[in-house]
Amino acid sequence: MGHVREAAVGAPARDSATGQIVPARGARYAGGMTTPTADQIATLGAAFQAFVRRYKLADAGRSERPLNELDVQTLLYVARNPDCGPTDIARYLGLAVTTISSATDRLAKRGLLERHRIEGDRRAVALRLSEDGAARAAAQRNAYDALNRTMLERLAPDERDTFIRMVKKIAYHED
């Protein structure tokens, strides 16, 4: 890391070696939150990288060809919402319908998803899981449950509640 040029309290600083903006010292957000320090950002980044390596490598041991994350989320959405359409999935995931159409094409080609025409509207498509798709979705849910259980088992009961509350705060925060 290069030398960080100090700025006034609350003003962004710039790393002279990389040119990247680093968090301002003492900057405050609404609600009294302060800007994270560069060390906090680096530590969190390293922890997330270790986390992803640990749990993605567990996926590598599975026998079936892995799905990319978009395809997994599409599969799980259809499992929870049979007869939904690509627009429903796109809205839920916050993505373009064309992106979801590509995902549904991949899942259909792999025999995990079926398309059905809706009576009275030949353009509309209802999506359902095939038998293999339902099994894959159930396996994915079980894998997520096992992952979540493993994470929570490493924490004391009061830490679990705090961790869940903090993750929800981050995940559901709207700017």
C-alpha positions as CSV (number, residue, x, y, z in Angstrom):
1,M,0.0,0.0,0.0
2,G,1.3,3.4,-0.8
3,H,1.4,6.5,1.3
4,V,-2.0,8.0,2.1
5,R,-2.2,11.7,1.8
6,E,-4.1,13.0,4.8
7,A,-7.1,15.1,4.2
8,A,-9.2,17.2,6.5
9,V,-11.3,15.2,8.9
10,G,-14.3,13.9,7.1
11,A,-12.8,14.5,3.6
12,P,-11.7,11.7,1.4
13,A,-8.0,11.0,1.1
14,R,-6.1,9.5,-1.8
15,D,-3.4,6.8,-1.8
16,S,-0.5,8.4,-3.7
17,A,0.8,5.0,-5.0
18,T,-2.5,3.7,-6.4
19,G,-4.6,6.8,-6.8
20,Q,-7.4,5.1,-5.0
21,I,-9.7,7.0,-2.7
22,V,-9.4,5.7,0.9
23,P,-12.0,6.2,3.6
24,A,-12.0,9.6,5.3
25,R,-10.9,9.6,8.9
26,G,-13.7,10.4,11.1
27,A,-16.3,10.8,8.4
28,R,-19.8,10.3,9.7
29,Y,-22.8,8.8,8.0
30,A,-26.4,9.4,8.9
31,G,-27.2,7.6,12.2
32,G,-23.7,8.3,13.6
33,M,-21.9,5.6,11.6
34,T,-18.3,6.4,10.8
35,T,-16.4,5.6,7.6
36,P,-14.5,2.2,7.9
37,T,-10.7,2.5,8.1
38,A,-8.5,1.1,5.4
39,D,-7.4,-1.7,7.8
40,Q,-11.0,-2.7,8.5
41,I,-11.7,-2.8,4.7
42,A,-8.6,-4.9,4.1
43,T,-9.4,-7.3,7.0
44,L,-13.0,-7.7,5.9
45,G,-11.8,-8.3,2.3
46,A,-9.3,-11.0,3.4
47,A,-11.9,-12.7,5.6
48,F,-14.5,-12.8,2.7
49,Q,-11.9,-14.2,0.3
50,A,-11.0,-16.9,2.8
51,F,-14.7,-17.5,3.3
52,V,-15.4,-17.8,-0.4
53,R,-12.4,-20.1,-0.9
54,R,-13.5,-22.4,1.9
55,Y,-17.1,-22.8,0.8
56,K,-16.6,-22.7,-2.9
57,L,-14.0,-25.5,-2.6
58,A,-16.7,-27.5,-0.8
59,D,-18.8,-27.1,-3.9
60,A,-16.0,-28.4,-6.1
61,G,-16.4,-31.9,-4.5
62,R,-19.9,-32.3,-5.8
63,S,-20.5,-34.8,-8.6
64,E,-22.8,-32.8,-10.9
65,R,-21.5,-29.9,-13.0
66,P,-21.8,-26.7,-10.9
67,L,-24.2,-23.9,-11.7
68,N,-23.2,-20.3,-11.8
69,E,-24.7,-18.1,-9.0
70,L,-27.3,-16.6,-11.4
71,D,-28.5,-20.0,-12.5
72,V,-28.7,-21.2,-8.9
73,Q,-30.7,-18.1,-7.8
74,T,-33.0,-18.5,-10.9
75,L,-33.5,-22.2,-10.1
76,L,-34.3,-21.5,-6.4
77,Y,-36.8,-18.7,-7.4
78,V,-38.7,-21.0,-9.7
79,A,-38.7,-23.6,-7.0
80,R,-40.4,-21.2,-4.6
81,N,-42.6,-19.6,-7.4
82,P,-43.8,-22.3,-9.9
83,D,-45.3,-20.9,-13.0
84,C,-43.5,-17.6,-12.7
85,G,-42.2,-15.8,-15.7
86,P,-38.8,-14.4,-16.6
87,T,-40.0,-10.9,-15.8
88,D,-40.8,-12.0,-12.2
89,I,-37.3,-13.4,-11.7
90,A,-35.7,-10.3,-13.2
91,R,-37.7,-8.0,-10.9
92,Y,-36.8,-10.1,-7.9
93,L,-33.1,-10.3,-8.7
94,G,-32.9,-6.7,-10.0
95,L,-31.6,-7.8,-13.4
96,A,-32.5,-7.3,-17.0
97,V,-35.0,-9.7,-18.5
98,T,-32.5,-10.6,-21.2
99,T,-30.0,-11.7,-18.6
100,I,-32.7,-14.0,-17.0
101,S,-33.6,-15.3,-20.4
102,S,-30.0,-16.4,-20.9
103,A,-30.1,-18.1,-17.5
104,T,-33.4,-19.9,-18.2
105,D,-32.0,-21.0,-21.6
106,R,-29.0,-22.6,-19.9
107,L,-31.2,-24.3,-17.2
108,A,-33.6,-25.6,-19.9
109,K,-30.7,-27.0,-22.0
110,R,-29.5,-28.8,-18.9
111,G,-32.9,-30.3,-18.3
112,L,-33.5,-28.5,-15.0
113,L,-36.2,-26.1,-16.2
114,E,-39.3,-26.4,-18.3
115,R,-41.2,-23.7,-20.2
116,H,-44.9,-23.8,-20.6
117,R,-47.1,-21.5,-22.7
118,I,-49.9,-19.8,-20.9
119,E,-53.4,-20.3,-22.3
120,G,-54.7,-17.1,-24.0
121,D,-51.2,-15.5,-24.3
122,R,-48.9,-17.3,-26.6
123,R,-46.1,-14.9,-25.9
124,A,-46.1,-15.5,-22.1
125,V,-44.1,-18.3,-20.6
126,A,-44.6,-20.0,-17.3
127,L,-41.5,-21.6,-15.8
128,R,-41.4,-24.9,-13.8
129,L,-38.7,-27.1,-12.5
130,S,-38.2,-30.5,-14.1
131,E,-37.9,-33.5,-11.8
132,D,-34.1,-33.1,-12.0
133,G,-34.4,-29.4,-11.4
134,A,-36.5,-29.9,-8.3
135,A,-33.9,-32.4,-7.0
136,R,-31.1,-29.9,-7.8
137,A,-33.0,-27.0,-6.1
138,A,-33.5,-29.2,-3.0
139,A,-29.8,-30.2,-3.0
140,Q,-28.8,-26.5,-3.3
141,R,-31.2,-25.5,-0.4
142,N,-29.7,-28.4,1.7
143,A,-26.2,-27.2,0.9
144,Y,-27.0,-23.6,1.9
145,D,-28.6,-24.9,5.1
146,A,-25.5,-26.9,5.9
147,L,-23.3,-23.9,5.2
148,N,-25.4,-21.6,7.4
149,R,-25.4,-24.3,10.1
150,T,-21.6,-24.6,10.0
151,M,-21.2,-20.8,10.2
152,L,-23.6,-20.5,13.1
153,E,-22.2,-23.5,15.0
154,R,-18.9,-21.6,15.3
155,L,-20.6,-18.8,17.3
156,A,-22.1,-18.7,20.8
157,P,-25.9,-18.3,20.8
158,D,-25.8,-14.6,21.6
159,E,-23.2,-14.1,18.8
160,R,-25.5,-15.9,16.4
161,D,-28.3,-13.4,16.9
162,T,-25.9,-10.5,16.6
163,F,-24.4,-11.9,13.5
164,I,-27.8,-12.5,11.9
165,R,-28.9,-9.0,12.8
166,M,-25.8,-7.5,11.3
167,V,-25.9,-9.5,8.1
168,K,-29.6,-8.5,7.6
169,K,-28.7,-4.9,8.2
170,I,-26.1,-5.0,5.4
171,A,-28.2,-7.2,3.0
172,Y,-31.4,-5.2,3.3
173,H,-29.9,-1.7,3.5
174,E,-31.3,0.6,0.8
175,D,-29.4,3.7,-0.3
